[in-house]
Amino acid sequence: MEFLSIFLIVYGVLVLFLVLSKNNLVFNNPKTKFFQKFLGAKGTYWFFLFWGLASLIGGILLYQSI
């Protein structure tokens, strides 16, 4: 369980960094283009921001419960 919590924290920080810096690695990905077509550019940005925050918070809460 400790490994999962550390993984979620690192994953959440990485996703937040890539989204907030608007890195081309994330936003020029073909899978992300599908999200942009479906949700729009702002919707995709907010989706990834929410996903990164949820992973980070989930990892922190899981780490605290150990």
Contacts in CASP RR format, 6 or more apart in sequence:
PFRMAT RR
TARGET T0000
AUTHOR 0000-0000-0000
METHOD contacts of the structure
MODEL  1
MEFLSIFLIVYGVLVLFLVLSKNNLVFNNPKTKFFQKFLGAKGTYWFFLF
WGLASLIGGILLYQSI
1 62 0 8 1.000
1 66 0 8 1.000
2 63 0 8 1.000
2 66 0 8 1.000
4 59 0 8 1.000
4 62 0 8 1.000
5 58 0 8 1.000
5 59 0 8 1.000
5 60 0 8 1.000
5 62 0 8 1.000
5 63 0 8 1.000
5 66 0 8 1.000
6 59 0 8 1.000
6 63 0 8 1.000
8 55 0 8 1.000
8 56 0 8 1.000
8 58 0 8 1.000
8 59 0 8 1.000
8 62 0 8 1.000
9 55 0 8 1.000
9 56 0 8 1.000
9 59 0 8 1.000
9 60 0 8 1.000
9 63 0 8 1.000
11 52 0 8 1.000
11 55 0 8 1.000
12 52 0 8 1.000
12 53 0 8 1.000
12 55 0 8 1.000
12 56 0 8 1.000
13 56 0 8 1.000
15 48 0 8 1.000
15 51 0 8 1.000
15 52 0 8 1.000
15 55 0 8 1.000
16 49 0 8 1.000
16 52 0 8 1.000
16 53 0 8 1.000
16 56 0 8 1.000
17 23 0 8 1.000
18 25 0 8 1.000
18 26 0 8 1.000
18 48 0 8 1.000
19 26 0 8 1.000
19 45 0 8 1.000
19 48 0 8 1.000
19 49 0 8 1.000
19 52 0 8 1.000
20 49 0 8 1.000
26 32 0 8 1.000
26 48 0 8 1.000
27 36 0 8 1.000
27 44 0 8 1.000
32 44 0 8 1.000
35 43 0 8 1.000
35 44 0 8 1.000
35 47 0 8 1.000
36 44 0 8 1.000
39 47 0 8 1.000
END
